[in-house]
Amino acid sequence: MRQRIVLAVLVGSLLLLGGFMLAKEVHVQGKFKEWRRILAEYKAGADSTSIYCTSNNYNLPQDRIQGYESITDFDYARVVQFENAADVQSRRDAIRTMLFGDSGPSFRVTQEEPVTPEYHWLSHAAAEGAERQVIDIADSYRLRVDMPFGLQSNILHHIPKQGRKDKAIIIFHKGHGSDYPNRFKPLASLIAAGHEVYEVGMPLIKENKVKGLVYESPRYGRIALRQHDDFWFMDLPQGSPLRYFVEPVLALVERIRSRDAQRPIVMVGLSGGGWTTVLAAAIEPRIDGSVSVAGSWPEHLLTKNMRYPGDYEQVTPELYRIANRLELYTMAGYGEGRRHLQVFNERDTCCFAGSEGKAYETVVQDRLKALGAGAFEVNIDHDANGHIIGDLALEAVLRSAAELSHSRSQTRQ
């Protein structure tokens, strides 16, 4: 009884803060953190939509993958509303304005300094193994992207000791779970293949936590910024807190292109890093190739098959009012010589398991064909066991990088 009263008070507080009414239909089942359920309900009311979260998800047992509900009668083509290149560009411009306001991105990139990679948040044995994988094959440097209101992104730049200057440059986004040792196998594999790799994480996670960071909100008062859902209460004078997810990537692209105008840029991300990869590639056409691994689903699949619709960035309405996810996928792959690939692990233990991603593949491909440039592909990894970048995804990154590098060299000849 006491728990119900506390939850009722929390929900009521959120309603008072936002001034919204709850949607009439919000169905949430399963055991997970109650504050996520509250935010899901709050989001439903804020966006005046109904949210259905009636199936399985987070930490989905492998023997219940079939629990995901297939949707076979959805008209995908209807929701991808691009007629020409001007439509794509206008959406890019609108998203950038939403993210950064009229003034655009505002970041400062520090000078690189040589470092020995340290992953101190891992257990000792795991950290030692991860660090050794990288130290043996690369010279590493640290740089920092400083962003408005004290947020920062600490980035490692790995230059292979036996690299080649004609190989694509990789932006490797670790996502939320930068504390998982198995994230370092693909990182080391990309470096070992001769690629320069920039290793990036999400805002306020692990190496990007800023101790004591507080935002002075005119409406809500002092907001401690410790996790992504705190961004709900960060009412910036212009732009959106979503900027902090993609601004480090845009800063890297700017930095890379100022030093090297020729080599392709390929971005790969897992989980929240996959989500970031989609958005960054959608608004930054200088990212030539992108691979999102277990990053996102279109809205109707997300709300139908997940216990809650997602973290702050997955459900922020101002972004998806400009471009829904299918349109973001199209934008990420659109452009001469550009490509966007998605990989989902059939036995993913976190999210987006199964083969639902194949359902919308041809719709995005057909729209890119009509637009006259770009490529899109969805792959299902039947062998990867868990929420990881498996061999199939790694091969997709290496193949994409090799093909883009070859195409670029042919153009120069």
ChimeraX attribute file (.defattr): number of C-alpha atoms within 10 A of each C-alpha:
attribute: neighborCount
match mode: 1-to-1
recipient: residues
	/A:1	6
	/A:2	7
	/A:3	8
	/A:4	9
	/A:5	10
	/A:6	11
	/A:7	16
	/A:8	12
	/A:9	12
	/A:10	15
	/A:11	18
	/A:12	13
	/A:13	12
	/A:14	16
	/A:15	17
	/A:16	11
	/A:17	11
	/A:18	14
	/A:19	11
	/A:20	16
	/A:21	15
	/A:22	19
	/A:23	17
	/A:24	12
	/A:25	13
	/A:26	18
	/A:27	16
	/A:28	19
	/A:29	15
	/A:30	14
	/A:31	10
	/A:32	13
	/A:33	8
	/A:34	10
	/A:35	13
	/A:36	17
	/A:37	23
	/A:38	19
	/A:39	22
	/A:40	25
	/A:41	26
	/A:42	22
	/A:43	25
	/A:44	24
	/A:45	22
	/A:46	17
	/A:47	17
	/A:48	14
	/A:49	15
	/A:50	17
	/A:51	23
	/A:52	22
	/A:53	22
	/A:54	19
	/A:55	18
	/A:56	22
	/A:57	26
	/A:58	17
	/A:59	13
	/A:60	19
	/A:61	14
	/A:62	14
	/A:63	8
	/A:64	12
	/A:65	19
	/A:66	13
	/A:67	15
	/A:68	21
	/A:69	16
	/A:70	14
	/A:71	12
	/A:72	8
	/A:73	6
	/A:74	12
	/A:75	10
	/A:76	16
	/A:77	14
	/A:78	8
	/A:79	14
	/A:80	19
	/A:81	14
	/A:82	17
	/A:83	11
	/A:84	13
	/A:85	14
	/A:86	10
	/A:87	13
	/A:88	23
	/A:89	15
	/A:90	12
	/A:91	19
	/A:92	21
	/A:93	13
	/A:94	16
	/A:95	22
	/A:96	21
	/A:97	17
	/A:98	20
	/A:99	23
	/A:100	20
	/A:101	17
	/A:102	11
	/A:103	10
	/A:104	13
	/A:105	21
	/A:106	12
	/A:107	16
	/A:108	14
	/A:109	17
	/A:110	12
	/A:111	10
	/A:112	14
	/A:113	12
	/A:114	13
	/A:115	15
	/A:116	15
	/A:117	21
	/A:118	14
	/A:119	19
	/A:120	14
	/A:121	13
	/A:122	16
	/A:123	13
	/A:124	11
	/A:125	9
	/A:126	17
	/A:127	20
	/A:128	15
	/A:129	16
	/A:130	23
	/A:131	17
	/A:132	15
	/A:133	18
	/A:134	24
	/A:135	19
	/A:136	12
	/A:137	19
	/A:138	24
	/A:139	17
	/A:140	22
	/A:141	18
	/A:142	19
	/A:143	18
	/A:144	19
	/A:145	19
	/A:146	20
	/A:147	18
	/A:148	14
	/A:149	11
	/A:150	10
	/A:151	17
	/A:152	24
	/A:153	26
	/A:154	21
	/A:155	22
	/A:156	23
	/A:157	23
	/A:158	26
	/A:159	22
	/A:160	23
	/A:161	17
	/A:162	12
	/A:163	16
	/A:164	13
	/A:165	11
	/A:166	16
	/A:167	19
	/A:168	28
	/A:169	24
	/A:170	27
	/A:171	24
	/A:172	25
	/A:173	28
	/A:174	25
	/A:175	24
	/A:176	18
	/A:177	18
	/A:178	22
	/A:179	19
	/A:180	17
	/A:181	16
	/A:182	15
	/A:183	20
	/A:184	20
	/A:185	17
	/A:186	19
	/A:187	24
	/A:188	23
	/A:189	16
	/A:190	21
	/A:191	22
	/A:192	20
	/A:193	14
	/A:194	21
	/A:195	28
	/A:196	25
	/A:197	24
	/A:198	23
	/A:199	17
	/A:200	24
	/A:201	27
	/A:202	26
	/A:203	26
	/A:204	21
	/A:205	18
	/A:206	17
	/A:207	18
	/A:208	17
	/A:209	18
	/A:210	17
	/A:211	10
	/A:212	9
	/A:213	15
	/A:214	17
	/A:215	20
	/A:216	14
	/A:217	14
	/A:218	11
	/A:219	10
	/A:220	12
	/A:221	12
	/A:222	14
	/A:223	16
	/A:224	16
	/A:225	21
	/A:226	17
	/A:227	12
	/A:228	18
	/A:229	15
	/A:230	14
	/A:231	21
	/A:232	16
	/A:233	19
	/A:234	22
	/A:235	16
	/A:236	17
	/A:237	9
	/A:238	14
	/A:239	19
	/A:240	21
	/A:241	22
	/A:242	20
	/A:243	20
	/A:244	22
	/A:245	25
	/A:246	22
	/A:247	22
	/A:248	28
	/A:249	27
	/A:250	20
	/A:251	17
	/A:252	17
	/A:253	19
	/A:254	13
	/A:255	12
	/A:256	16
	/A:257	14
	/A:258	9
	/A:259	8
	/A:260	12
	/A:261	10
	/A:262	14
	/A:263	20
	/A:264	28
	/A:265	22
	/A:266	27
	/A:267	30
	/A:268	27
	/A:269	26
	/A:270	29
	/A:271	25
	/A:272	25
	/A:273	30
	/A:274	26
	/A:275	23
	/A:276	29
	/A:277	32
	/A:278	31
	/A:279	21
	/A:280	25
	/A:281	30
	/A:282	26
	/A:283	22
	/A:284	17
	/A:285	19
	/A:286	18
	/A:287	25
	/A:288	26
	/A:289	29
	/A:290	31
	/A:291	31
	/A:292	29
	/A:293	32
	/A:294	28
	/A:295	23
	/A:296	26
	/A:297	21
	/A:298	16
	/A:299	15
	/A:300	14
	/A:301	19
	/A:302	21
	/A:303	19
	/A:304	20
	/A:305	24
	/A:306	22
	/A:307	25
	/A:308	29
	/A:309	25
	/A:310	17
	/A:311	14
	/A:312	20
	/A:313	18
	/A:314	19
	/A:315	19
	/A:316	18
	/A:317	15
	/A:318	14
	/A:319	20
	/A:320	15
	/A:321	10
	/A:322	16
	/A:323	21
	/A:324	16
	/A:325	22
	/A:326	21
	/A:327	21
	/A:328	25
	/A:329	29
	/A:330	28
	/A:331	31
	/A:332	30
	/A:333	29
	/A:334	29
	/A:335	20
	/A:336	12
	/A:337	15
	/A:338	23
	/A:339	26
	/A:340	29
	/A:341	24
	/A:342	26
	/A:343	27
	/A:344	34
	/A:345	28
	/A:346	25
	/A:347	25
	/A:348	25
	/A:349	19
	/A:350	17
	/A:351	27
	/A:352	30
	/A:353	28
	/A:354	21
	/A:355	21
	/A:356	20
	/A:357	21
	/A:358	16
	/A:359	14
	/A:360	18
	/A:361	19
	/A:362	15
	/A:363	20
	/A:364	24
	/A:365	19
	/A:366	15
	/A:367	23
	/A:368	21
	/A:369	14
	/A:370	12
	/A:371	18
	/A:372	14
	/A:373	16
	/A:374	22
	/A:375	23
	/A:376	26
	/A:377	19
	/A:378	21
	/A:379	19
	/A:380	22
	/A:381	22
	/A:382	15
	/A:383	12
	/A:384	18
	/A:385	15
	/A:386	18
	/A:387	25
	/A:388	23
	/A:389	29
	/A:390	22
	/A:391	14
	/A:392	17
	/A:393	26
	/A:394	20
	/A:395	14
	/A:396	18
	/A:397	23
	/A:398	18
	/A:399	12
	/A:400	23
	/A:401	25
	/A:402	16
	/A:403	16
	/A:404	23
	/A:405	20
	/A:406	16
	/A:407	13
	/A:408	17
	/A:409	13
	/A:410	9
	/A:411	8
	/A:412	7
	/A:413	5
